[in-house]
């Protein structure tokens, strides 16, 4: 791809682009929202916007510019610290220079965080066919902010550092958007009504971005050479040179993102950081935990039933559901072990690093006890055993059906029969919750759900019953009176009796 500076040269091209940004900024009152990740493209984009507005008279800097950065809470710690500090410096510089720019650090709701979904709900690590993380952790927080701006002002302009040179798919997408432009340089956003997209560096190459960043000082006072150094550390070969011609390799392929990401074969950036800098070896526990999450076959770690308790088959094999209780407890323990090791062995700046927040721990605890009926309340125990510190969460405000000793006795009685242990535990919990109710609405529905999940002798029995039920549903209808009871009917007879009792009462 030809350099965007080839025709006119660097300085004339930048002058024309800054003039274009100033024109777009001044011609209406629609607020701007600039996406900022701390990487090279978003830094170059924000630097252009900042320089353009700063060159305007103070009285013309009336329109607000929101800079938003989404922290998934599992970002590469080096990059997360860089971005967090950058936002602080940015806001201070904006106040000092009377700029209408305000930086915002966005985070997902606690119910949408990575660890709440993986350790709490038991979602398996993300994969291409089950990519549950991006929507919850990145898209929802930014879209919620943008919708708020649109709701308050009627419209918003998104300024993004997207480039055609990123990939062929990106180039095709941007080309389609160009044909739909409703105003000069502004494309509609299909997912966010009343928002238009402005991409000032859309025709730049990777080399153009680095040339600009190395030759133009950062206007809010951050050092772009530090950004270059960070990219150097994340490059597999340890080099990220200032490009001078098309034969010079670029470090544009360095990838920053979530350290837990299992959607890539290997976290090359973190591997390279550790390899290129001995002071970053404290990230090794993160790398090891990420590699444990990224297993080819995690079925032994997951329940053979889906999240709702049903058994679904694909070619007579069960479609596995969430991580089992034991697996989720193991993930929590290993996460806390990594946190403790980093705090005890890492450099001074990461001694207070938390890989999981107290709010997330409390939500995971709630899910385990309330949603999954795991009233053993193991989370505080795991926390204290692993971190050797008192669990700072709140005391439970509800009584539990059984104490720890009684639960151990129930486990002993059930032995290896985990299915029936979980079923009895859930039945006890359901009954306890309805005990104090004047009107026990929904009691039998919840009891029925517990029986459905545990009405099997073992995994093989569950698969066989699911197969028989599938075959019965697909078989031709039998003549009247020819229906004979099947093993799977046993369960439905229990449900019918329960329903009759409920109606009679």
N, C-alpha and C positions, 0 to 999 in steps of 0.2 A: 504494500500500500504506500502511495506517495505521501511524503510529509506535507502537512497542512501549511508549513512555512516555506515550501519550495518555490512558490510563485512570487511572493512579495518579500520574503525574508521574515525573520522573527519579529523585529520591532514593529514594522508596519502592520503585520498581521495582528499583533496584540493590540495595537492602537485602534484598529478597525473593530476588533471584537469588543473591546472595552466601550467604545462609542455605541455599539449595538446594544450592549447590556444596559448602558445608561438610558438609551432611548426607550427600551422596554420597561425599565424601572419607572421612568417618569411619566409614561403616557397614560397611566390609570392608577387607581387606588387599591388594586387587588394585591393582597399580601403574598409574599414569597415564602416558600418552604424549601430549604436547601438540604438535601440528603448528605450526611457526612459520616463516613466510616473511619476516617483517619488514614486511609490508604492514599495512594498517589493520585488516583483519578478524582476522588472527592476533594482532596486537598487542593489540587489544581483548579477545580471548578469554584470552590469557595474563595480561593485566592483571587480569581478573576472578578467575582462578584464584589468582594470586599474592596479591591483596588478601584473598581468602577464607581462604587458608591462614595468611597472616600474622596474621590476627585470632584465630586459634586459639592456645590455650596451647602452649608449646613441647613439652610432653610428648605432645600430640595430633598433632604434625607427624611422625608416624612413617612414613607411607607415601611411598615415593619417587615423584617426578614428573620424568619425563624430557622435556625440551624438545628436539625434533629439527628441524633445519633442513637441507634438502637443497640443496647447492651443485652445480649441474650442471657447473661450471667454465667455462661460457660465459654466466653471468648478466650482466645489465647491470652494468658495473663499479661504478657509483655505488651501486646497490642492494646488490651483493655486499659492498662495503666497509662499508656501513651495517650489514648483518646480521652480518658477522664481528665488528665492534666491539661490536655489541649483545650478542652471545653472551658476549664477554669480560666486559663490564660486568655482565651477568646472573649469571654464575658468581661473580664477586667479591662482588656484593651478597648472593647466597644464602649464601655463607660468612660474611659479616659479620652477617647477621640470623638465622643458624641455621635456614635454610629447607631443606627436603628436595628442593630443585630443582637439577637438573644439566642444562646445555645441551650439546648434541652437534651438531657440524657433520658432516654426512654427505656423502660424495662417491661417484660411481660408480666401479666397478672400472676400472682403466686400459683394459681391453679393451672397455669399454662407453662410453667417452667420445665426445663428438661428433667430435673430429678424428681419433681412431683409426679410427672407422667410415667417415668421409667421405674422409680423405686416405689412410688405411692400406688399408682394404678396398675403398674406391671406392664406397661407398653414395652414391647421388645425394642431393642436399639433400632433407630431409623434405618430404612433401606429403600432402594429406588421404588419398590411397589408399596411401601408403607412409610411415606415421607411425612410423618406427623409433626415434625419439629418446626419447619420453616413458617408455616401459617401461624402457629401459636406464638412462636418466640420472636419473629421478626416482622411479619406482615401486619398482624393485629395491632401491636403497639403503634407502629407508624401510621397505619390507616386510621386508627382511632384519633390520633393527634390531628391528622389532616382533615378528617371529617369535622372535628371541632372547629378548626379554622374556617372551613366552608360554612358550617352552621352559623358562625358568628358574623362572617363577612359576605356570604353568598357565593364566593368563588375563591380559588387559590391557584397559584402558579407554582408548580414543582420544578425546582432547578436540580438536575441530576447529572452526575459525571459519567453517563453512559457513552460508549464509543462503538462505532461500527467495527473497529479493528479487534474488538474483544473476541468475537467469534462470528462464524457465518450465520448462525441462528440470530444473533443480536443484529447483525447487519440487515438481514431480511426483515426482522421485526421493525427496525427503525425506518427502513425504506417504505414499508406499508404505512407507518404512522405519518411519514412526510406527505403522502398523497391525501391524507385526511386533515391537513392543517387548516384551522379556521382563522388563524392570524399568523402574521409573519413570525416564523421560527417557533410557533407554539402548536404542539400536537395534542389531541384529546387523549385523556387517560381512560381506558376502557373499564377499569375496575373502580374508579372513583369519580362519580358524577361531579360536574361543575369544577373540575380541576384540569389544568392544562400543563403540559410538560415542555420545559425549555432545557435543551442539552447543548450548552455552548462549546463543548470540546468533542462533539460527535464525530468530527472528521479527523481528529488527531490520532497519531500512531503512539505506541508505547514510547518510542524514542522522543517524540514531540513532548510528551508529558514530562519526561525527566529533564529534557533540555530546558523547558520552561521553569521547572521547580529549582534547578541548579543555578539558573541565571537571574531569576527574579526573587528578591528577598520576600520572605513570608511577612505579610502586612500586619498580622496580629502578634508578631514577636516570637513565634516558634521557629526552630531551626530546621530547615528542610534537609540539611546534611544529616541530621539525626534520623530523619525518615529514610534517607538513602542507606544509612548504616543498618537500620532495622530490616530493610529489604535485603541488604547484603547478607545479614545473618540468616535470613530465611531462604536464601538461594542455595540449591543443592551443591553447587560448585564453590560456594563461598564468595562469589563475585557478583557485583551489580554495578558495572562501570558506567561512567558518564558516556553515553553513546555519541559518536562523532560521525558515523556513516552507517549505511545499511548492513555492513559486514560486521559491525560490532554487536556482540550478543547483548540482549536486554534482559533485565531481571523482572520484566512485566509478568512472567508466569508464576512468580512467588505467590503462594496462596495463604491468606490469613483468614481465619474463621474460628468456629467453635473447636475447642480442643477435644471435645467428645464426638466429633463428626465421624460417622461410620458410612457416609455416603460416598467417600473417596476411598481408594484402595489403601492409601497411606498418607499420614499427615507429614508431607514433605517439609513444610515450613518449620514445624517443631523439631523434626529430626535434624534439619540443617542448623537450626539455632543451637541445639545441644552440641552438635558435632563441631560447629565453628567457634564456640565460646564455652570454655570450661565453667565460667561463672553461671551458666544457664543449665548446668546439669541437675539443678534442683527440680527441673520440670520432668525428669525421668519417671517419677511415679504417675504423672498424668499420662505420659505416653504409654506406659504399661497398662494402665487401667483402660485407656481408649482401645488398645489392642485386644484386651479381654472382652470388651463389649462387641468388637467386630469379629465374631466367630462365624464360620461358614454354616455350621449346624448348631443352632441353639435350642433345638427341640427338647433335649434333656433338662433344660432350665425352665421350660414353659409348661403350663397346664395343657392337658389334652383337650380341655373344654375351652370354648370361647369366653370372652369377658362376661357375657350374660348367662353363662352356665350351660349353654347348648353344646351338643357334639355334632360338628359338621364334618362331612367326609369329602375327600377328593381322591378318586380312584381307590376307594375303600380304606384310605388312610385319614386319620383325623387332621383337621386344620388346627394347628396348635394356637392357643390363646395367650394370655398374659404370663409373665414370669410367676413362678410359684412363690409361696410365702418364704420358703427357705432361700430361694434365689434372690428375692428382693432384700432380705435381711443380709445376705452376703454382699450384694452391691453396696448397701449402706455402710457395712463394716469396712469394705475396701476403700470406699470414698473417704471415710473419716480417717482411716489409716494413712492414706496419701496426704490428707490435710495435716495430720499431726507430724508426719515426717518432714514436710516442707517447712512447717513452723519451727521445728526443732533444728533442722539442718540447712535451711535456705539462707540467703543473705538477709540483711537487716530489713530491706524494703518489703520482704514477703513474710515476715514473722507473724503478721496479723492476717495473712491471707485466709479467707474462708471460701471453701469450695462449695459449701451449701449453707444457706442462711437459716437462722432460727425460724423465720416465717415459713420457709419450705419444710423444715423438720416438723413443725407443728401441723402443717397441712397434710404431710405424709402420715403423721400419727393419727390425725382425724380420719383419713381414708382407711387406714388399716383397721381402726377400732369400729368406726361407724359403718362405712360402706362394705368392708370385707369381713366384719364380725370377728376380727382377730383380736379379741379382748385380752390376750396375754399381755398386751401393752409392752412389746419388746423394744420399742424404739429408745426409750430412756435407758434401758439396760445396755443396749448396744453402744449408745453414746458414752455412757460412763465407763464401760469396760474398755472402749477403744481410746478415748481421749483422756481417761483418768481424771475426769473433772465432773462436777455435779451438773446434771442436765438442767439448763436454765428455763425450761418450758413451764407452762402453768400446770397446776394440779388438776386432775380429772374432776369434773363437776358432776359426775354421775357414778352410781354404784355399778359394779360389774356382776354378771350372773354367777360367776364362780371365782374363788380366790386362786392364787397360784398353786397352792397345794392340791386343790380339787381338780384343777386343770391337768396337773401332772398325773393324778390318779386316773383321769379320763383318758389321757394318752397311753398310760400303761394298759388300761382295759382294752383299748382299741388296737394296741400293738402296732403292727405295720400297716394297718388298715387306715390310711390317711383320709380316704374319701369319707368314711363313716364318722371319723373324728370331726372333720370339718362340718359335716351335716348336723351332727348332734350339737356342736358348738353354735352353729347358726340358729338352730331351732331354739336353743336356750336363750340366745340373745334376742331373737324376735319376740319370744314370750315375755321376756323381762321388760322390753320397751312398751308392750301393750298392757302390762299388768296394771299400771296406774291410770289407764284411760277409762273414762266412764263408758265410752262407746268404742269398741275395738274395731273400728273400720279398717279393712285391709289386712286383718290378721291372717285370714285363711289364704289370701293371695300370697303373702310373704312366706307362710308355711309351705304352700305349694311350690314356690320358687326354690326353697331350701331342699325340699324332697326331690325336685327335678334334678338339681345339681348333684345330689348324693345318692340317687336311687340306683346304684350300680355296685356289683361285687368288687369290681376292679376295672382297670382301663380296658382290658380285652372285652369284658362284659359290656361296657359302655359302647364300644365300637360295634360289637355284634348287634346290640339293640338298635343303634342308629342305622345300621345297614338294613336290619329287618324292617324298621319303620319306613325307610326310604323305599324299599321294595314293595311294601304294602301300599304306599301312596301311589306308586307308579303302576301297580297291577290292575288289570281290568276288574270292574265291579262284579262281585259275586251275586248270584241269584238270591232272592230273599229267603232267609232261613238257613242259608248255607254258610254264613259267617261263623267261623270257629274262633274261640279265644286264642290269642297268641301270647307269648311271654311278655311282650311289651304292653299288653292290655292290663297286666297286673298293676302297673303304676297308675294308669288312668282310673282303674276301679277305686284305688285309694283316694284319688282326687275327687271322684264322684261322691264317695261316702262323706268326705269332709265337706263338700259343697252342700250336701243334703242336710248335714248337721247344722251348717251355718244358716240355711234357709229356715230350718225348724226353730232356730233360736231367735 
